[in-house]
Amino acid sequence: MCELLGMSANVPTDICFSFAGLMQRGGGTGPHRDGWGIAFYEGKGARCFHDPKPSVESKIASLICEHPIKSHVVISHIRQANVGGVCLENTHPFQRELWGYTWTFAHNGQLSEALFELPLSFYHPVGTTDSEYAFCWLLGEIRKAFPEQPDNPAELYAFIQARCEKLRQLGVFNMLLSESIHLFAFCSTKLSWITRSAPFGTASLTDRDMQVDFCHETTPNDIVTVVATEPLTQDEVWQPIRAGELVTFIKGVPQGN
């Protein structure tokens, strides 16, 4: 299985602390040695980094950990390969365009061969993973149902949840998805989130001897939500997402789906 990391914030925020914990699981404290990737949204653009090497050994990952790239939305993934070889085109997150936005997707889990019987309408995979195929199908379904961006976000939320539920019936489908504004988090088996806001406290990573006092890193108006497969800190209370539930965040705040 792979691991996911996402962030949604109301102010440009770096993810150095959380990523410092996640990258240790990519071949250090965890078995996810088959590549990693991360996408930072800057407006409607996305700054992306991918590497088929284990994140714990990757100089690019070390750069991400040490260089504070500020963003409102981040999606990251460390891979333990099950479908598709270990190569750059099979590293998450994957991206496609819809409605003039760059959509970014990462998946944790494995889907059955029945996935490949779902017809693709517009998007097609570059690599050979079940994850990218599922993304192409999902975004194609959204495009067919909503040729133009819908005025009512609740309709889009419900549609994404229903299509994710269909994919969940084919195996394990934990997912992060964004188009720069929303962060969609769908849980099949394991996904949790935590929102940090004033009054801020101190947090310690589980996978690395590292602690941050967020009082010194934030302002009283900051809201930052982090989503992860497994909680990254040992002294905070994370909120698990229920199986089959889609939680949508805008500027760090969960929306009513």
MIPA-700242 format. One record per residue (C-alpha): residue in one letter; x, y, z; residue number from 1; chain. Coordinates in nm, 2 decimals. Each point is the difference from the previous one (the first is absolute). Layout:
residu;xx;yy;zz;num;chaine
A;X;Y;Z;NUM;A;
...
//
This chain:
residu;xx;yy;zz;num;chaine
M;0.00;0.00;0.00;1;A;
C;0.10;0.36;-0.06;2;A;
E;-0.04;0.30;0.23;3;A;
L;-0.17;0.34;-0.07;4;A;
L;0.06;0.35;0.13;5;A;
G;-0.21;0.30;-0.07;6;A;
M;-0.03;0.36;0.12;7;A;
S;-0.26;0.27;-0.02;8;A;
A;0.06;0.35;0.15;9;A;
N;-0.15;0.34;0.00;10;A;
V;0.34;0.17;-0.04;11;A;
P;0.31;-0.11;-0.20;12;A;
T;0.16;-0.26;0.23;13;A;
D;0.29;-0.24;-0.04;14;A;
I;-0.02;-0.37;0.07;15;A;
C;0.36;-0.06;0.10;16;A;
F;-0.09;-0.13;0.35;17;A;
S;-0.26;-0.26;-0.12;18;A;
F;0.21;-0.10;-0.30;19;A;
A;0.30;-0.05;0.22;20;A;
G;-0.20;-0.27;0.17;21;A;
L;-0.15;-0.15;-0.31;22;A;
M;0.33;-0.04;-0.19;23;A;
Q;0.14;-0.22;0.28;24;A;
R;-0.27;-0.25;-0.08;25;A;
G;0.13;-0.02;-0.36;26;A;
G;0.26;-0.26;0.08;27;A;
G;0.10;0.09;0.35;28;A;
T;-0.27;-0.06;0.26;29;A;
G;-0.23;-0.14;-0.27;30;A;
P;0.02;-0.23;-0.30;31;A;
H;-0.11;0.25;-0.27;32;A;
R;0.32;0.00;-0.20;33;A;
D;-0.14;0.02;-0.35;34;A;
G;-0.01;0.37;-0.07;35;A;
W;-0.17;0.31;0.13;36;A;
G;-0.14;0.32;-0.13;37;A;
I;-0.14;0.34;0.12;38;A;
A;-0.21;0.28;-0.16;39;A;
F;-0.02;0.36;0.14;40;A;
Y;-0.27;0.22;-0.14;41;A;
E;0.09;0.36;-0.07;42;A;
G;-0.32;0.16;-0.12;43;A;
K;-0.12;-0.22;-0.28;44;A;
G;0.35;-0.12;-0.07;45;A;
A;0.16;-0.30;0.17;46;A;
R;0.37;-0.05;0.08;47;A;
C;0.07;-0.37;-0.01;48;A;
F;0.28;-0.23;0.09;49;A;
H;0.02;-0.37;-0.07;50;A;
D;0.28;-0.26;0.07;51;A;
P;-0.01;-0.38;-0.05;52;A;
K;0.26;-0.03;0.28;53;A;
P;-0.09;-0.06;0.37;54;A;
S;-0.08;0.34;0.16;55;A;
V;0.23;-0.07;0.29;56;A;
E;0.29;-0.02;-0.24;57;A;
S;-0.11;0.27;-0.25;58;A;
K;0.19;0.33;-0.01;59;A;
I;-0.31;0.15;-0.16;60;A;
A;-0.21;-0.10;0.30;61;A;
S;0.27;0.15;0.23;62;A;
L;-0.03;0.32;-0.19;63;A;
I;-0.38;0.00;0.04;64;A;
C;0.05;-0.06;0.37;65;A;
E;0.24;0.28;0.05;66;A;
H;-0.14;0.26;-0.25;67;A;
P;-0.32;0.16;0.12;68;A;
I;-0.22;0.01;-0.31;69;A;
K;-0.32;0.19;0.10;70;A;
S;-0.33;-0.13;-0.13;71;A;
H;-0.38;-0.01;0.08;72;A;
V;-0.04;-0.36;-0.12;73;A;
V;0.26;-0.28;-0.01;74;A;
I;-0.03;-0.37;-0.10;75;A;
S;0.28;-0.25;0.06;76;A;
H;0.04;-0.37;-0.03;77;A;
I;0.26;-0.27;0.08;78;A;
R;-0.03;-0.32;-0.19;79;A;
Q;0.01;-0.37;0.07;80;A;
A;-0.05;-0.15;-0.34;81;A;
N;-0.26;-0.27;-0.07;82;A;
V;-0.13;0.08;-0.35;83;A;
G;0.25;0.14;-0.25;84;A;
G;0.38;0.02;0.01;85;A;
V;0.22;0.23;0.19;86;A;
C;0.06;0.29;-0.24;87;A;
L;-0.06;0.37;-0.02;88;A;
E;-0.33;-0.02;-0.20;89;A;
N;-0.15;-0.22;0.28;90;A;
T;0.07;0.24;0.28;91;A;
H;-0.29;0.20;0.15;92;A;
P;-0.15;0.25;0.01;93;A;
F;-0.14;0.00;-0.35;94;A;
Q;-0.14;0.31;-0.18;95;A;
R;-0.25;0.08;-0.27;96;A;
E;-0.19;0.32;-0.11;97;A;
L;-0.37;0.06;0.05;98;A;
W;-0.19;0.34;-0.02;99;A;
G;0.33;0.18;-0.04;100;A;
Y;0.13;-0.14;0.33;101;A;
T;0.28;-0.25;0.06;102;A;
W;-0.14;-0.29;0.20;103;A;
T;0.23;-0.20;0.21;104;A;
F;-0.06;-0.35;0.14;105;A;
A;0.17;-0.25;0.22;106;A;
H;-0.13;-0.35;0.11;107;A;
N;0.08;-0.25;0.27;108;A;
G;-0.12;-0.35;-0.05;109;A;
Q;-0.04;-0.27;-0.26;110;A;
L;-0.30;-0.05;-0.24;111;A;
S;-0.11;-0.32;-0.17;112;A;
E;0.04;-0.08;-0.37;113;A;
A;-0.37;0.10;-0.04;114;A;
L;0.12;0.36;0.01;115;A;
F;0.15;-0.03;-0.35;116;A;
E;-0.35;-0.09;-0.13;117;A;
L;-0.12;0.35;0.09;118;A;
P;0.00;0.19;-0.33;119;A;
L;0.22;0.30;-0.04;120;A;
S;-0.16;0.30;-0.17;121;A;
F;0.25;0.28;-0.03;122;A;
Y;0.30;-0.06;0.22;123;A;
H;0.25;-0.28;-0.04;124;A;
P;0.28;-0.12;0.22;125;A;
V;0.37;0.06;-0.09;126;A;
G;0.12;-0.26;0.24;127;A;
T;-0.12;-0.35;0.10;128;A;
T;-0.14;0.04;0.35;129;A;
D;-0.36;-0.07;0.11;130;A;
S;0.01;0.34;0.17;131;A;
E;0.05;0.20;-0.31;132;A;
Y;-0.26;-0.20;-0.19;133;A;
A;-0.25;0.07;0.29;134;A;
F;0.09;0.37;-0.01;135;A;
C;-0.06;0.02;-0.38;136;A;
W;-0.33;-0.17;0.04;137;A;
L;-0.11;0.22;0.29;138;A;
L;0.09;0.32;-0.16;139;A;
G;-0.16;-0.11;-0.33;140;A;
E;-0.32;-0.07;0.19;141;A;
I;0.01;0.34;0.16;142;A;
R;0.05;0.16;-0.34;143;A;
K;-0.29;-0.19;-0.16;144;A;
A;-0.23;0.09;0.29;145;A;
F;0.11;0.36;0.02;146;A;
P;0.14;0.13;-0.34;147;A;
E;0.02;0.34;0.17;148;A;
Q;0.09;0.07;0.36;149;A;
P;-0.33;-0.04;0.20;150;A;
D;-0.14;0.30;0.19;151;A;
N;-0.11;-0.22;0.29;152;A;
P;0.31;-0.15;0.17;153;A;
A;-0.21;-0.24;0.20;154;A;
E;-0.10;-0.18;-0.33;155;A;
L;0.37;-0.05;-0.08;156;A;
Y;0.08;-0.13;0.35;157;A;
A;-0.28;-0.25;-0.02;158;A;
F;0.10;-0.11;-0.35;159;A;
I;0.36;-0.05;0.10;160;A;
Q;-0.10;-0.20;0.31;161;A;
A;-0.23;-0.23;-0.20;162;A;
R;0.27;-0.07;-0.26;163;A;
C;0.26;-0.06;0.27;164;A;
E;-0.24;-0.24;0.16;165;A;
K;-0.02;-0.19;-0.32;166;A;
L;0.38;-0.03;-0.01;167;A;
R;0.00;-0.11;0.36;168;A;
Q;-0.21;-0.30;-0.10;169;A;
L;0.29;-0.11;-0.21;170;A;
G;0.26;-0.02;0.28;171;A;
V;0.17;0.26;0.23;172;A;
F;-0.04;0.36;-0.11;173;A;
N;0.14;0.27;0.22;174;A;
M;0.03;0.32;-0.20;175;A;
L;0.11;0.36;0.00;176;A;
L;-0.12;0.23;-0.28;177;A;
S;0.03;0.37;-0.06;178;A;
E;-0.04;0.27;-0.27;179;A;
S;0.17;0.27;0.20;180;A;
I;-0.30;0.11;0.21;181;A;
H;-0.15;-0.32;0.15;182;A;
L;0.18;-0.28;0.17;183;A;
F;-0.21;-0.31;-0.04;184;A;
A;0.09;-0.29;0.24;185;A;
F;-0.18;-0.33;-0.05;186;A;
C;0.05;-0.29;0.24;187;A;
S;-0.03;-0.37;-0.08;188;A;
T;0.20;-0.14;0.29;189;A;
K;0.23;0.25;0.17;190;A;
L;0.02;0.38;-0.02;191;A;
S;0.01;0.26;0.28;192;A;
W;0.02;0.38;0.03;193;A;
I;0.09;0.27;0.25;194;A;
T;-0.08;0.37;-0.01;195;A;
R;0.24;0.23;0.17;196;A;
S;-0.12;0.35;0.09;197;A;
A;0.04;0.24;0.29;198;A;
P;0.09;-0.06;0.27;199;A;
F;0.29;-0.19;-0.15;200;A;
G;0.21;-0.25;0.19;201;A;
T;0.30;-0.22;-0.04;202;A;
A;0.01;-0.32;-0.21;203;A;
S;0.26;-0.28;-0.02;204;A;
L;0.04;-0.23;-0.30;205;A;
T;-0.04;-0.38;0.04;206;A;
D;0.26;-0.10;-0.26;207;A;
R;0.27;0.25;0.08;208;A;
D;0.14;0.18;0.30;209;A;
M;-0.14;0.34;-0.09;210;A;
Q;-0.23;0.24;0.18;211;A;
V;-0.17;0.33;-0.10;212;A;
D;-0.17;0.26;0.21;213;A;
F;-0.25;0.14;-0.25;214;A;
C;-0.05;0.31;0.21;215;A;
H;0.33;0.12;-0.14;216;A;
E;-0.09;-0.10;-0.36;217;A;
T;-0.35;0.14;-0.04;218;A;
T;-0.23;0.30;0.05;219;A;
P;-0.32;-0.02;0.21;220;A;
N;-0.21;-0.01;-0.32;221;A;
D;0.17;-0.30;-0.16;222;A;
I;-0.20;-0.32;-0.07;223;A;
V;0.20;-0.30;-0.12;224;A;
T;-0.14;-0.35;-0.05;225;A;
V;0.22;-0.30;-0.07;226;A;
V;-0.13;-0.33;-0.13;227;A;
A;0.21;-0.32;0.02;228;A;
T;-0.04;-0.37;-0.03;229;A;
E;0.15;-0.04;0.35;230;A;
P;0.02;0.28;0.26;231;A;
L;0.34;0.16;-0.03;232;A;
T;0.02;0.14;0.35;233;A;
Q;0.00;-0.18;0.33;234;A;
D;-0.14;0.28;0.23;235;A;
E;-0.31;0.12;-0.20;236;A;
V;-0.35;-0.14;-0.05;237;A;
W;-0.07;-0.09;-0.36;238;A;
Q;-0.35;-0.04;-0.14;239;A;
P;-0.05;-0.33;-0.19;240;A;
I;-0.21;0.01;-0.32;241;A;
R;-0.27;-0.27;-0.01;242;A;
A;0.00;-0.26;-0.27;243;A;
G;-0.19;0.13;-0.30;244;A;
E;0.01;0.36;0.12;245;A;
L;0.12;0.29;-0.21;246;A;
V;0.13;0.30;0.19;247;A;
T;0.05;0.32;-0.19;248;A;
F;0.22;0.29;0.12;249;A;
I;0.02;0.36;-0.12;250;A;
K;0.27;0.22;0.16;251;A;
G;0.04;-0.26;0.28;252;A;
V;-0.37;-0.01;0.09;253;A;
P;-0.21;-0.32;-0.05;254;A;
Q;-0.30;0.06;-0.22;255;A;
G;-0.35;-0.14;0.04;256;A;
N;-0.01;-0.28;-0.26;257;A;
//
